[in-house]
Amino acid sequence: MRLEQLSHFLVVLESGSIREAARRLGLSQPALSKSLRLLESELNAQLLQRSRQGIRATPAGLTFAVRARAVHAELRKAKEEVMRGYPLGETRVAFGIGQALAMLIMSEAINRFRQRWPLARIRITEGLPDTLLPLVRDETLDFAMGGRVERMPHNISFKPLFRSARVIIGRKGHPLAGAHSVADLTGAEWIRTPPLEAANGPLERFFSVAGLPVPTAIIECESYHTATFLLANTDMLALMSQRQLTTPYGSLYLQAIPVRETLPGFTVGMYTRNDVPLTPAADAMSRAMAAVARKLSSTREG
């Protein structure tokens, strides 16, 4: 098995077309097809199949792709590490982050990183941990940041960075702004923001602990931008990080509705593979992100 065969296979998967993959690789279609046939022959398995939508992976191909991406990523990292001229040489960093956290730390962290790595190419993937962690596992991403998940995937480590409090948030001038207890909010319409657990998320636990029925009027929203827009323009409520009130949009249009009950908090941290070291550039970026995130833990909420 040759390394270029792995690259050919991954490019075909990404493009979904032999013709497009051949164009990207600078090969003829017959040459690319031959490379793929030799790879399948060596593995004694069919990796790809044609469909009306183009080329797609077989179940065996999907399994092989996970390992192939990891090998390809390791080779790219090895190449960068043997390059001379760090930190001036061109390199790449790829990381994932949740939307809400990105609004709080992204700008300052990247500015810090750029001071040492001005030529580095940065790729940012926005998403929830259940979307980002598989990408960390197969080394598509160097690391990811977000809230702690209950079940940690194999080979992934979590490093806590700060603990955040949750508050009930609504628009400024909300008719329930004077509420003092969760019992006063049972008739409200709620927005459930990430993580969107099916039956036992923070919102459900909050009402259950208070001995009250869980609201039936709940909108599930995976986008914090959309959620804050809805909160600012309706009478909906949400259980969110208090730090959302410190963002430019939140400070202008949203307010906390204090209640006497204790609301559930959450831990934010960094996910990395525990069996593969970060490249120097990825390590520098992770340290910049962690440094800015830790500042949040020393900043009083409210």
Summary of the structure (lengths in Angstrom):
residues: 302
radius of gyration: 23.4
end to end distance: 58.4
largest distance: 72.0
contacts: 924
relative contact order: 0.15
helix: 46%
strand: 21%
